[in-house]
Amino acid sequence: MPKGTRPWTLVIVLVVGFGLGSIIGHPRPASALQPQPTPQPATQSNPSPKPYPTPPGPYPKAQNWTLTVGPDACDVTSGGKKVPVAVIERGKHSIRYQSNAGQLLGIVFHAPPTKPDAPKPFRNMTFAGTDSDGLYKWALVCDQPNHGCLTGPALRGSAGGYYKTDQILEGKTCDAGIIIQP
């Protein structure tokens, strides 16, 4: 084998190996592997969802809320008093959720679909599919256990009325609800 052939062969093998290694060795981002589902408006094959019935009143006045969940997922209080339904005014009030003892907390809102481009009730929520009644599920993950999480004001495009919520605390789920007033 001539002396000049060896470096070229080595260079070609290295370039091909590096190219294949960079293609094979770098996984695609998670978002490319599992795209987020897009909410779909009601159609004939996807009939209009049925809303959850609004629980009977009287209701508290609309305000900003700090809701504490725990020690059980069904225990929702504000200032030490049980809150079966929190009432907020769209665009004005928000809800701060926190766990009672620093546990990881998740909140899921069951929302009626509105415009396909803005169906979520609050800004920083993640689409989590639809429930058995055809309502959109929007997740609010409270990933800072001691600091809770804040919904921010209800978006202007969100539907008014009763929203069923699920509190998920230490793997247990329980229902509650909020009312968004226009």
C-alpha positions as CSV (number, residue, x, y, z in Angstrom):
1,M,0.0,0.0,0.0
2,P,1.5,3.4,-1.0
3,K,2.4,5.8,1.7
4,G,0.0,8.7,0.5
5,T,-3.2,6.5,0.6
6,R,-3.3,5.9,4.3
7,P,-4.1,9.5,5.6
8,W,-6.9,9.9,3.0
9,T,-8.5,6.7,4.0
10,L,-8.2,7.7,7.7
11,V,-9.8,11.1,6.9
12,I,-12.7,9.6,5.0
13,V,-13.4,7.0,7.7
14,L,-13.3,9.7,10.4
15,V,-15.6,12.1,8.5
16,V,-18.1,9.3,7.7
17,G,-17.9,8.1,11.3
18,F,-18.4,11.5,12.8
19,G,-21.3,12.3,10.5
20,L,-23.1,9.0,11.3
21,G,-22.3,9.4,15.0
22,S,-23.8,12.9,15.1
23,I,-27.0,11.7,13.4
24,I,-27.4,8.6,15.4
25,G,-26.1,9.9,18.7
26,H,-28.4,12.9,19.2
27,P,-32.0,12.0,20.1
28,R,-34.7,14.2,18.8
29,P,-36.3,16.6,21.4
30,A,-39.2,15.2,23.4
31,S,-41.6,17.6,21.6
32,A,-40.6,16.1,18.3
33,L,-41.2,12.6,19.6
34,Q,-44.7,13.3,21.1
35,P,-46.3,16.4,19.7
36,Q,-48.8,18.2,22.0
37,P,-52.4,17.4,21.0
38,T,-54.4,20.3,19.6
39,P,-57.8,21.0,21.0
40,Q,-60.5,20.4,18.4
41,P,-63.8,22.4,18.1
42,A,-67.1,20.5,18.4
43,T,-68.1,18.8,15.1
44,Q,-70.5,16.1,14.2
45,S,-68.0,13.4,15.0
46,N,-67.0,15.3,18.2
47,P,-70.3,16.5,19.6
48,S,-70.6,19.5,21.9
49,P,-69.4,18.7,25.4
50,K,-71.8,18.7,28.2
51,P,-70.9,21.1,31.1
52,Y,-70.8,20.0,34.7
53,P,-73.8,21.2,36.6
54,T,-73.2,24.3,38.8
55,P,-73.6,23.4,42.5
56,P,-76.3,25.3,44.3
57,G,-75.4,28.6,46.0
58,P,-75.1,30.8,47.9
59,Y,-71.6,31.6,46.5
60,P,-68.8,33.7,48.0
61,K,-68.2,37.0,46.4
62,A,-65.7,37.2,43.5
63,Q,-62.2,37.9,44.8
64,N,-58.5,36.8,44.6
65,W,-58.2,33.5,46.4
66,T,-55.4,31.6,48.1
67,L,-56.6,28.0,48.3
68,T,-54.8,25.5,50.5
69,V,-55.2,21.8,49.5
70,G,-54.5,19.1,52.1
71,P,-53.9,17.1,54.1
72,D,-56.3,15.2,51.8
73,A,-56.9,16.1,48.2
74,C,-60.6,16.8,49.1
75,D,-59.7,19.4,51.8
76,V,-59.8,22.8,50.1
77,T,-59.7,25.8,52.5
78,S,-59.0,29.5,52.5
79,G,-58.1,31.2,55.7
80,G,-58.9,28.0,57.5
81,K,-62.5,27.8,56.2
82,K,-63.7,25.2,53.8
83,V,-64.3,26.5,50.2
84,P,-66.5,24.2,48.0
85,V,-66.6,26.8,45.2
86,A,-64.3,29.8,44.6
87,V,-65.7,32.7,42.5
88,I,-63.5,35.0,40.4
89,E,-64.2,37.7,37.9
90,R,-62.7,37.2,34.4
91,G,-59.7,39.4,33.7
92,K,-59.5,40.6,37.3
93,H,-59.1,37.9,39.9
94,S,-56.8,34.9,40.1
95,I,-56.3,31.9,42.3
96,R,-53.1,30.9,44.2
97,Y,-53.1,27.1,45.0
98,Q,-50.8,25.7,47.7
99,S,-50.5,22.4,49.6
100,N,-50.8,22.5,53.3
101,A,-47.5,20.8,54.1
102,G,-45.3,21.3,51.0
103,Q,-46.6,18.3,49.1
104,L,-46.5,18.3,45.3
105,L,-49.8,19.6,44.0
106,G,-51.5,19.5,40.6
107,I,-54.7,21.2,39.5
108,V,-56.7,20.2,36.4
109,F,-59.5,22.4,35.1
110,H,-62.3,20.9,33.0
111,A,-63.1,23.7,30.6
112,P,-65.7,24.1,27.9
113,P,-64.1,24.7,24.5
114,T,-64.3,28.2,23.2
115,K,-62.4,29.5,20.2
116,P,-59.9,26.9,19.0
117,D,-57.0,29.3,19.3
118,A,-57.6,30.3,22.9
119,P,-59.7,27.7,24.8
120,K,-57.7,27.6,28.0
121,P,-59.1,29.4,31.1
122,F,-55.7,30.7,32.3
123,R,-52.5,31.6,30.6
124,N,-49.9,29.2,32.0
125,M,-51.7,25.9,31.6
126,T,-50.9,22.8,29.6
127,F,-53.5,21.0,27.5
128,A,-54.0,17.5,29.0
129,G,-56.6,16.0,26.7
130,T,-60.4,15.7,27.0
131,D,-62.4,14.1,29.8
132,S,-65.2,11.6,29.3
133,D,-67.7,14.4,28.8
134,G,-65.8,16.1,26.0
135,L,-64.5,19.0,28.1
136,Y,-60.9,20.1,27.7
137,K,-58.6,19.3,30.6
138,W,-56.0,22.0,31.4
139,A,-53.3,21.2,33.9
140,L,-51.7,23.7,36.3
141,V,-48.6,22.0,37.8
142,C,-47.6,23.5,41.1
143,D,-43.9,22.4,40.9
144,Q,-42.7,24.5,43.7
145,P,-44.3,22.8,46.7
146,N,-43.7,25.5,49.3
147,H,-44.6,28.4,47.0
148,G,-47.7,27.0,45.3
149,C,-48.8,28.2,41.9
150,L,-50.8,31.0,40.5
151,T,-53.4,30.9,37.8
152,G,-53.2,34.6,36.9
153,P,-56.4,36.3,35.9
154,A,-58.9,34.3,33.8
155,L,-58.3,35.0,30.1
156,R,-60.9,37.1,28.3
157,G,-61.4,34.3,25.8
158,S,-62.4,31.8,28.5
159,A,-66.0,30.9,28.9
160,G,-67.8,32.1,32.0
161,G,-69.6,29.7,34.3
162,Y,-68.7,26.7,36.5
163,Y,-65.4,24.8,36.0
164,K,-64.9,21.5,37.7
165,T,-61.4,21.2,39.0
166,D,-59.4,18.2,40.2
167,Q,-56.9,18.6,43.0
168,I,-54.1,16.0,42.8
169,L,-52.2,15.7,46.0
170,E,-49.8,12.8,46.7
171,G,-51.3,10.7,44.0
172,K,-54.9,11.2,45.2
173,T,-57.5,13.1,43.2
174,C,-60.6,14.9,44.4
175,D,-63.1,17.3,42.8
176,A,-63.9,20.9,43.6
177,G,-64.8,23.8,41.4
178,I,-64.6,27.5,40.5
179,I,-67.0,29.9,38.9
180,I,-65.7,32.5,36.5
181,Q,-67.9,35.5,36.2
182,P,-67.8,37.7,33.1
